[in-house]
Amino acid sequence: MSSAEVAGRRAFLRSACRHCAGFGALGLGAAAFAQAPAAWKSPPRFTRPALDTDEGGLWSLMDREETRLRRSPLVVRDPVLTGYLRDLVCRLGGDHCGDVRLYVVRTAQFNASMAPNGCMQVWSGLLLRVDNEAQLVAVLGHELGHYLERHTVERLRDLKNKAAAVTALAMFGLPGALAALGVAASAMGFSRDQEARADEIGMRLMRDAGYDGRQAAQIWDDLLAELKVRGGDDVGKRSAMFASHPPAGDRRDALLTLAGDGGGELGAEPLDRVLAPHRLEWLQEELRRGQFEESLELFNRKLKLNPEDAQYLYARGETLRLRGKDEDLAPSLADLQKGASLGKAPPELFRSLGLLHRTRQDGAAANAAFQKYLALAPEAGDAGLIKSYFSEVK
């Protein structure tokens, strides 16, 4: 491989790593909004490019990775959820609806992406964090903006060494897991102008569909708040997710400028209904990330919206229990006991409560919580272990 090829590959990989998180692609400069957005009209549906063209080669690569993604065990195969998200995309994308194939991917990271061949991914970590349809639509609209403007194809053509670019993309393949699409669809390192354009289009689509555009800035604020817990106030400058983007305050102001006076649909209840069957599993995946401070920021925010949510009380109480600081015991116990007193508390809450009582050396309370857990989940994989705790207390 020539030195030029090596340099091309390294440059591409650096760019890809900066843009591997879909929401990182939402950054843009405030200067981009100094002028009113230019008149824009959605292009006609795209036809498949010839295979011997650079765009055709990119489509072919994306088709291959989509096939791998389709077989992945991490794809959430819920037709109700997928259909709901597809309806949102169709509400935004109009005539392009028929060309979009949507996949929900079970992973705790915040991400959405769209490949030039029409394959869109939405990750469960994103769905767990949005509070309403408007916030979700803000992300989907931005990804559609990149797709409608064919930014990935533009970026490919900007690369001097196409062979190195394709090789680098192929290196992101993860057999049986996420495939390369999550990175490849947004890995081209979009320019500041492309990011601004995608946000303009996304906001236009969002507002035309009747949603409150101000929610685009809100979801940015919420995500940044999670990262600040561990990364400090200047995490927006240092985080790989935001490394190529302007200060968060400027970015928020730019989105609010685009949103105008706001107003419009939020859609919190429809989103909550369709996510309800999956939320507990996604909360447990968030717990397994082990990023306790970030998770607590998320759970605190959600409990401000609904202090009586037993699942989030479980999640926060369990996070505090797992973190295990001396000052965590009392608030963990308070959350778990409050959750236990509410209807529809998840079985896992009682297991956590029992384990916490064991830490407190309260055997009777631990046994009572464990018995409740086993009554609700008699076939639990850890049932034998939990039963062993009874004889330990006796």
Summary of the structure (lengths in Angstrom):
residues: 394
radius of gyration: 23.0
end to end distance: 69.6
largest distance: 75.6
contacts: 1310
relative contact order: 0.11
helix: 66%
strand: 4%
